[in-house]
Amino acid sequence: MSNLEIITTAEAAEILRVSVKTVHRWAGEGRLAVVTKAPGLRGARFFLRSQVEQLGDELATTPGAHRESAAAS
């Protein structure tokens, strides 16, 4: 897979094992960079797979890191 592979919010949530709502919140907080956004007020957000995987690795290796369960929302 390419380091520039763009993925959807749902795919990011699945990789990170969090809810879509959490991905949106983290993007808003700057914890996860949005690569591009579809037009419109509610346009879909897209992320780089490599950045999502990096955040996932950080969450997995950082003691006490918050990881919400995907079933929580």
Secondary structure as a PSIPRED ss2 file (coil, helix, strand):
# PSIPRED VFORMAT (PSIPRED V4.0)

   1 M C   1.000  0.000  0.000
   2 S C   1.000  0.000  0.000
   3 N C   1.000  0.000  0.000
   4 L C   1.000  0.000  0.000
   5 E C   1.000  0.000  0.000
   6 I E   0.000  0.000  1.000
   7 I E   0.000  0.000  1.000
   8 T E   0.000  0.000  1.000
   9 T H   0.000  1.000  0.000
  10 A H   0.000  1.000  0.000
  11 E H   0.000  1.000  0.000
  12 A H   0.000  1.000  0.000
  13 A H   0.000  1.000  0.000
  14 E H   0.000  1.000  0.000
  15 I H   0.000  1.000  0.000
  16 L H   0.000  1.000  0.000
  17 R C   1.000  0.000  0.000
  18 V C   1.000  0.000  0.000
  19 S C   1.000  0.000  0.000
  20 V H   0.000  1.000  0.000
  21 K H   0.000  1.000  0.000
  22 T H   0.000  1.000  0.000
  23 V H   0.000  1.000  0.000
  24 H H   0.000  1.000  0.000
  25 R H   0.000  1.000  0.000
  26 W H   0.000  1.000  0.000
  27 A H   0.000  1.000  0.000
  28 G H   0.000  1.000  0.000
  29 E H   0.000  1.000  0.000
  30 G C   1.000  0.000  0.000
  31 R C   1.000  0.000  0.000
  32 L C   1.000  0.000  0.000
  33 A C   1.000  0.000  0.000
  34 V C   1.000  0.000  0.000
  35 V C   1.000  0.000  0.000
  36 T E   0.000  0.000  1.000
  37 K E   0.000  0.000  1.000
  38 A C   1.000  0.000  0.000
  39 P C   1.000  0.000  0.000
  40 G C   1.000  0.000  0.000
  41 L C   1.000  0.000  0.000
  42 R C   1.000  0.000  0.000
  43 G C   1.000  0.000  0.000
  44 A C   1.000  0.000  0.000
  45 R E   0.000  0.000  1.000
  46 F E   0.000  0.000  1.000
  47 F E   0.000  0.000  1.000
  48 L E   0.000  0.000  1.000
  49 R H   0.000  1.000  0.000
  50 S H   0.000  1.000  0.000
  51 Q H   0.000  1.000  0.000
  52 V H   0.000  1.000  0.000
  53 E H   0.000  1.000  0.000
  54 Q H   0.000  1.000  0.000
  55 L H   0.000  1.000  0.000
  56 G H   0.000  1.000  0.000
  57 D H   0.000  1.000  0.000
  58 E H   0.000  1.000  0.000
  59 L H   0.000  1.000  0.000
  60 A H   0.000  1.000  0.000
  61 T H   0.000  1.000  0.000
  62 T C   1.000  0.000  0.000
  63 P C   1.000  0.000  0.000
  64 G C   1.000  0.000  0.000
  65 A C   1.000  0.000  0.000
  66 H C   1.000  0.000  0.000
  67 R C   1.000  0.000  0.000
  68 E C   1.000  0.000  0.000
  69 S C   1.000  0.000  0.000
  70 A H   0.000  1.000  0.000
  71 A H   0.000  1.000  0.000
  72 A H   0.000  1.000  0.000
  73 S C   1.000  0.000  0.000
